[in-house]
Amino acid sequence: MKTKILFLVGMIAVAFLLAGCAQPQGETVKIGFAGPMSGAMAYTGEAVKNGFELAHSQKSTFKGKQIEIIYEDEKCNPAEALSAAKKLVEIDDSNIVVSGVCSSSTLAIAPYAQEKKIILISPVAATPALTNAGEYVFRIASSSVHMASNAARIAKESGYEKVAVLFEVNDYTVAWKDVFKREFEKLGGEIVAEDGFNSADKELKTQFLKIKETNPDLILTTTLSAPTAIMVLKQAKELGVNTRMLGNETFSFKSVISADTEAAEGMLITTYAYDLNSAEMQKFLSDYKQKYNKDVTEEIYSALGYDTYNLLYDAISSCNGNNAECIKAYLSNQKEHTGASGTYHLDANGDAIRQVVLRKVENGKLVLVK
């Protein structure tokens, strides 16, 4: 009997010892990420996703709990984006959906986010329509209204009076050029031509010939993706277009400028006031190269993905989980925040407010103009 008692005592001691050594099973907090991982926008989608994933690889646990990212490919297609969001929420049980890139996709998800009272946040989507899309909708990119109105002001202050506009037909790019046109005309400038093209178009000869006939002193061009921006610059060069060009932030990507430095030379570009030499950006670029064994080619978009995750991580940590109401309150009360993508704050509508600057391509590099 004594032997049996000692055996049982020993077994209980071993059980307690093993229990003490075992890793406790913490709660898993899920974030859904819907972005273009195939299709025409996959190039940009990869940059944003990689930035987001890099931040996650650096900070994936809090208070003994694990953060898990579930990715869905929505191809920048609004219907597929909505389906992806529903899957992430209703099957994967996420109260947070990140809409990676496209304004049209984010707009498609926004009513669903409001209905289900889940957090929808985008690193990049810039359409003005998102400003009033709901109290659960946030973004750390500025609205096109903010970027384009500042671009119009900068163009007028720089002495340009007659502007022709060439734009890719898309929610984001059309909104961008519409705001620029409205604000530039308010300031006394003249829009002398306006022509669009579809994302699949490979020939812009007709549009450029029409623009040349109006003799503008500046050509504004807005595109959605890096490949389209490259195509615009190359065709302008081939057609002998010598008029100064002003581009939206897509033209600031390293992949666009390096594709044909001669075609890009002298291009004016409005961008956020991020600093490529800041400690935050330099660390991000170094960590990116170490993780992916390549340089990031769309620095600002990838940095926006990186900063979006870090903002969500802070919110989740503060709320001790992914309670949507708590995270909404946290994001709604955000003050100034500085990351790799620069300094910003979220306004009452969940839009990021950022300083806008003018840069110029000189010898294959972006330099600050004003």
N, C-alpha and C positions, 0 to 999 in steps of 0.2 A: 504493500500500500504506500509506504513511504517513498519507494522508488517511483511509483506512478505519479505521486504528487509532485516530486521533484521534476519529473519529465514534463508535466503539464505547466509547472511554473517556468521551466526553461523555454517551452514552446511559446508561452505568452510573452516572455521577455524578448524572444526573437521577433515575434510579430510586432511588438511595439517599436523595436529597433528598426525594422524594415519600414514601418509606417513613418517613422521619423526621417528616414533617408529618402523616402519617395518624394518626387516633385509634385506639389499640389496642382490639381487641374484647374487653372484659372479660366475665367469667362473669355470667350472669343467675341470681339467686337468686329463687325463686318462693315466694310465700305465697298459699295458697288461703283465700278468705273466703266462707263460706256463711251467709247470713242472709236474713231475710224482706224482700224488696224489692217484694213484692206481697201482697195478702191483708190480713187484719184487723190484722196486726202490722207492716205496711209503714211506718207512721208512726214507730214506735220503731226499726225496722230502718234507716230512713234516717238517724236521729240518730246511731246507733252507727257506721254505715258512713261517714257524713260526717266524724265525728271521726277515724276510722281513716285515711281518705283524706287528711284535712288533714295529719296527722302525716307520712304518706308523701310528700306534696308538699313538705314541708320537709326531709326527710331520705330520699333514695331511692338514694344511692350510698355505698359504703364501699370503701376500698382498691382503687379502680378498677373495682369490680363494681357491677352494677345490681340493685336490688330491684324485682321486678314483682309486682303484686297481680292475682290472677284471681278475679273475683267470680261467685258462683252464687246464684240465688234459690231458697230452699228453703221459703218460705211458712210457716215455723214448723210444718212437717209432718215428723214423724220419718222416714217412709219416703223423702221427697224429700231430707231432710237427709243421710241415709246415702248415697243415690245421688249427691248432689252431692260428698260427701267422697271417694267412690270415683273419681269423674271427676277431681277435683283431684289426687289422688295417682297414680292409675294412667295417666291420659292426660296430665295437665298436669305431672306429675313434681314435685309439691310434697311436701316432708317436713313441712310445717307447715300445719295447718288451723285457721282461726279460726272458731268457731261463734258467730255474732254476738249472738244474743239469747236464744233460747228454751231452757229447761231440757230439755224433752222432746226437742228436736233434738240437743242436746249429749249427752244420755244415749244416744240412738240411735247416735251416731258413736263413743262411747267404746270399746266392745268392738273395733271395727274399728281404732281408733288403737292399742290395745294389741296386737292381732294383727300389724299392719304395723309397729309400733314407730315411729310418727310422732307429732309433737307436736300435741296438741289443746289449744287454749286458748280460753277464753270471756271476753269483757269483762263479761257481765251475768248469765249463768245462775247461779241461786242455790240450786237444789234440793239438799237434804242428800245425796241419792243420789250426787252427783258426788264427794263426799269420798273414797270408797273405790273410785272408778271405774278407777283404775290409775295407774301411775307416770309415764305419758306425758301425763296429763290435768292441766291447770292452769286457774286462773281468777283474775282480779284483783277480782272481786266476792266478797263474803263469803257464806258459806253462810247459808241461811235460819235455821239453828239459831242462829247467832251474832246475826243481826239480831233475830229474833223473841224469843229468850230475853232479850235486853237490853230489848226493848220491853215484855215482861211485867214485868221488874224495875222499869223506869221508871214504868209504869202503877201498880203497887202502891205504889211510893214516893211517887207523886203523890196517893195517897189514894183511888184507885178500887178498889172491892170487888166490884161486880157488873158483869160485862161480857157483852154480847151480841155474837155474831160473825156477820158477813155476808161471804161469800167467793165469788169467782169460781172455778168448778171448773177447775183446771189444776194440773199437777205442782208448779209454783212456789208458787202461792197456797195450795193445800191444805197443802203442807208448812209454809208460813209460819204458818197458823192453828193447825195441829196442835202445833207447837212452842210457840207462844204459850199455847195452852190448857194444855198439860202444865206449863209453867213457872209460869204464873199460879196454877194450882191448887196447885202445890207450895208457893207463897208464902202460901197461905191465901185466895186470891181465889176467886170463884165465877163459873163460866160459866153464865149463866141461859138462854141461847138460842144456837142454832147453825143457820144456814141457808145454803144455797148457791144459785147460779144459773149458768146456762150463758152462754158468751161472746156468743151470739147473742140472748139475752133482752133485751127492751126495756121490760119491765114488772116492777117490783119491789114492787108494792103489797102483795101477799100476805106477802112476807118482812118488810117493814117493819111491817105491822100485827101480825104475830106477835111481833116484837121489842118493840114498844111495850107489849104486854100484860104483858111480863115486868118492866117498869119498871127497866131497867138504869141505872147511872150513867155508863156508857161503852159506845159501840158501836165494836168493832173491825171494820174493813172492809179486805179485801185484794183487789186487782184486778191483772190482768196488763197492761192497756194503758191509755193515756191516754183514749181515747174511752169505755171502760168506767167509768173513774174519774169522768169528767165526768157520765156518765149516772147514776151512784149519787148524786152530790151534788145534781144537779138534782131527782131524784125524792124525795130526802129533804126538800129544800126545799118541793117541791109538796105533799108529804104532811104537812107541818107537824112534822117530826121535830126536836125541840129538844134532844135528848140530845147531849152532847158526843161527837164522833166522833174515833177514832184510826185513821189510815191507814198503810199501808205506803208505801215510797218512791215509788211511782207517783204518789201525790197531791202530791208535791213539785214536779212538773214545772210550768214556767211556763205551758204550754198548758192544764193542768188548772185551775190557780188563776185564770188570766185568762178562762177560758170563762164563769165566773159567780162573780165575786168575792164576791157576797152569799152564795151557797150555800157557798163555801169558807171564809168568815169564821169564825174560831174553831177550825178544824180542827187537831187535833194530828197530827203526822207524825214518825215515826222515820226518820232518814236517817243516812248516813255523815257523819263529822265534817269534810266538805269546807268550805272557806271561799270563798264567792263573791267575796270581796275580796282573796284571795291573789294574789300576783304571777303565779303559774302559771295560775290560773283566769282572771284578767283578760286575760292575754296570749292564752290559748286562745279566750276569747269574742271578743276583738278580731280575731284571725286568722280565726276562723270567719266572722264577719260580712264581712270583707274578701274571703274566698274565695267564699262562697256568696251574698253580697249579701242576707243576712237574719240575724236573730238566731236563735240556737239555742233551741229550745223545750223540750228535755229535757236540761238542762245536765249532770246527773250521768251519764246514760247515754252521751251523746256524749263527755263527758270520759273515761269508762271506755274507749270505743273508741280515743280519742286516746292514752291512756296504755298501752293494750295494744300498739299499734304501736311506741311508743317503747321499751317493754320488750323486744319482739322484736328491734327494731333493735339495741339494745345487745347482746343475746345473739348475733345473727348476726355483728355486728362482732367480738365477742370470739372467736367460733368460726371466723371467716373463712369463713363460708358457712352453709348450712342443714343441717349434719350433726345429725341428730336426737339422737344420744347426747350430743354436746357441748352442745347447747342444753338438753337435759333436765338435765344436770349443772349448767349455768349457772343455770337457773331454780330448781333444787332447793336451790341455795346462796345464793339471794337474801336479802339483809338488808333493812333498812328502805329504802323507796323513796318519794319524794315527787313527785307530778305534779299535773295539774289537778284530778284527782278526790280529792286529799288524800294522806295518808300511810298506807302499808300495808306489810306484809311477808308473804311466802309461808311457810306452815307446812310440816311434813313431808308433808302430804297434797296439797300444791299449792294449798291454799285461801288466799285473802287474808284477813288478820286486820286489821280496821279498827275504830276507835272509833265507837260509835253514840251519837247525840245525839237529843234531842227538840226539835222546832221547832213553831211555831204560826203560823197564817195571821192576820196583823193588817193591815188596810187593804190587802189584796191582796199583801202581802209576807210572806216567811218570816222569822221572828225566832227566835232561839235561846231555848229555855226552860231546858234543863239538859242 
